Amino acid sequence: MKTSHPEVATAHRVNPGETLRKVRESRSMALGDVAAQLNLTAQALRHLEAGDFEQLPGHTFARGYVRAYAKLMAMDPSRLVDEFDQYTGTNASGSSVASLSRIEEPARVSQGILKFFSIVALLALGAAGFFWWQDQARRVDVPGNAGPAHVEVEAADGTVEIHSLAEPEDQAVAEAQNAESSLPAPDELAPAEPAATVVSDADAGETVVAVPPVSEAVTPAPAETVDEGSAAEAAEPVAAIPSPAPVSAAAGEAVVNLQFTADCWTQLTDADGQILLSSLKRRGDSVELAGKAPLELRLGFARGAVVLVNGKPVDLAPHIHGETARLSLGQ
């Protein structure tokens, strides 16, 4: 009975990597140059020459590395592949391993993928920045883009004026103040010269015109005699001016009462978009209007206005932004 001796079989195994290393060194070829030609790292080639095939991706790849190394050294690749199978104890019968004329390093493949995705990300960022810049340029180029803090008011001559709601006294207030300051003060008005007096002398048959000098003080005219009829008429009381009738609201309408404690630009628009009021209101003014609800109210100086809707006061504090306010009424 014959017994197998595995240690004897192991002794006949030859490391193909060792054989390839000796051939390389006999030809004075550097390990790094051979690794570059095989598209392998120097560390992977060291494992192959040392017979550490477990450190390589797998037996199939290791067998391909041996075949490619043998071809580079002008040796018989089939013999070295058989030595590889015997050394590693793999059965290569019936298996065909394709020749690896060019072996790509996994790290190099991952670097190519990373570079590709980096380029795609840069292109996407560039496109997003371009579209953002185009959007900003269109917003700047739009004429009359006054923003929510400005309003357009159509004047009586057909022109459109843009007023800012962010200032307590907007351009309309300043223009009104300039117009008032340009008027002369009452004390600067020159006193009127007294009219000439015509005196007729019936006896002499002459008419004399007497003009008093400007510097002379004007003497008050003598009191006229008032007869009893005129006194009675003057004693009668003057009829009082009737106050305006209160505004009545139809169905679906709301009555808005505005009272102003300071100068305030005001605009009131009904639900149909009709502008009921658009002007600068002065301190002490009040106005009462009715319109289809809901109404939109804009105030240039909200702290200078008191708002009542259908007789009920409205709290403006939640709607004030800076000095302006914009709110809906009669909802």
Secondary structure, DSSP 8 states (H G I E B T S, - for coil): -----HHHHHHT---HHHHHHHHHHHTT--HHHHHHHTT--HHHHHHHHHT-GGGSS-HHHHHHHHHHHHHHTT--HHHHHHHHHHHHT---TT------SS---HHHHHHHHHHHHHHHHHHHHHHHHHHHHHHHHHHHHSTT---TTEEEEE-TTS-EEEEESSSSS-HHHHHHHHHHHTS--GGGS-------EEEEETTTTEEEEE---TTS-----------HHHHHHHHS--------------TTEEEEEEEESS-EEEEEE-TTS-EEEEEEE-TT-EEEEEEESSEEEEESSGGGEEEEETTEE---GGGEETTEEEEEE--
